[in-house]
Amino acid sequence: MNDGQRRYPVDYFFLHHSTGPDFVNAEDIEVQDWYSNTGKARAYNNGAINPMHEHPSRPGQLTYAQAQFTLREFNKDGNKYGWRLTDLIARPWQNVAWAVGNWDYNVISSSVEICGNYLGKSLPDKALMCLADFLRDIDNELGGALKVWLHKEVYATACPARISDQRNTLVDMINEPAKWNNILWPPTPPQPVITTKEETVTEAVPFERVSVNDATLPKGETKVTQDGIEGVKTTVWLFTYTDGQETSRVVKSVAINPTPVTQITAVGTYEKPVDPPTPPDDTNPFVVFLTWLIGLIKGIWSK
């Protein structure tokens, strides 16, 4: 159903706040029914005036909503705004709503009721962006001629309260989506590419040298009794690279195989014994006489 009162182009969009419930995460039909019931009492003389507006979720049933759209916090579906825009009237751009209290503006405008009372609070920027992304396509269809107005600009009311201070921000979001997308959802910096590489390094392990005394070898002589053998040390390094640049290195494992063998050298300490002097032969007559004579002389000399 169309009410037949619409005049084109529809180039005004009015901002309202409902002063009613916030309807956070409420289902569409619950919100649509509330606005229909509220509008019926406020604007349509409890149904005596036929609005000719079809309920968007109840085909064939009237709705008495006073605006075409509503905006509320809605994050349970994971949308990027955390807010949802919902139709209150079927074919909202073709049907007039009793929104702004000024018939000349009603017939050339659409309106949004922002759920809640905004006398003491403002809309989050992401909620504004949800509305801006919706209105941008309309503005493009109108060649950039869409006018975002406040309820109080055509009717004696405080509506839309503190949202009034955000109108310029909303318009800027419509015109500068790239700027605001970058502000509200800054691009995630690229994650560094981290790679690892193992490197095996082998190196010789010198053998030790020791000397031991050997009494079986002549003094001054040496003899290798056990050959020394070098060992092999194997080290596995783990290198980490960030975007191709080395950022760390750690030892993953160390093994020595074969182990080094100590070289042993025997040092001779043996010395050949010296023969003692030969004692006098006291059986030789000449030696006996000579010994007697020497003793006699020593005796005479000592007197």
Secondary structure by P-SEA (a helix, b strand, c coil): cccccccccccbbbbbbccccccccccaaaaaaaaaaaaaacccccccccccccccccccccccccccccccccccccccccbbbbbcccccccccccccccaaaaaabbbbbcccccccccccaaaaaaaaaaaaaaaaaacccbbbbccccccccccccccccaaaaaaaaaacaaaaaaaaccccccccbbbbbbbbbbbbbbbbbbbbbbcccccccccccbbbbbbbbbbbbbbbbccccccccccccccccccbbbbbbbbbcbbbbbbcccccccccaaaaaaaaaaaaaaaaaac
